Amino acid sequence: MGNLKLLPCEPADAAEILAGQIAAFSNPHEPFFFVLFPEDEEREKAVKRTLDWWLGDKTARYMKVVDEERAIISAAKWCIYEEQLTEEQMNESLHVDWHKSPDTNAWAEYLIHEIHSRRLQRTKGARCCVLDMMSTHPDHQRCGAGSMLVEWGIKIADSMGVESFIEGTIAAKHLYESCGFKAVPDDWLFVPVAEKWKDRPEIKYFFYERAATGS
């Protein structure tokens, strides 16, 4: 892993983290990321929303991996659920207004709600750790940064004696499996939508699980 360092993120990192995420999720193109951060949105507004979500979520832990020049090459958001969670709590601040059309906002809000609901169904709302988002800049992939971020969350889960989960794509499947996660089922999960939205990008992802170990 060379001279890479794992550090907690700071609010001042938000713009750099978002830029890295956009680069990572643009190739291959990941539709759900751009539900959260539309490509035609002013970057300043997207950065502010990143900060609002971060600072407003007491479960969120943002970690980064930096190189010798202290540039952020990879970052992750882990949700550390130390208490039971309900659907009302997860969605209490969910309101999408960052897309240009009301219908796109409604579609995006529906998608986020469906993914949140599925997370609660799979975790049963119990104490657990969830890797909510992770990205590595395309120029620095396969250098060990992703493993550092995944293992950071695993250590917390093991110290709590709870399961850990990942909502992710197929791109990092080998990485997640090498860290003890298993995709259940071992196939894409599709978010169903109403007929009126069938022409919009299909949203699909993998749900990975890792058993509780430790104390």
Secondary structure, DSSP 8 states (H G I E B T S, - for coil): -TT-EEEE--GGGHHHHHHHHHHHHHTTB-HHHHHHS-TTS-HHHHHHHHHHHHHH-TTEEEEEEE-TT--EEEEEEEEEE-S---HHHHHTT-----SSSHHHHHHHHHHHHHHHHHHHHHHTT-SEEEEEEEEE-GGGTTSSHHHHHHHHHHHHHHHHT--EEEEE-STTHHHHHHTT-EESSSS-EE----GGGTTS---EEEEEEE-----
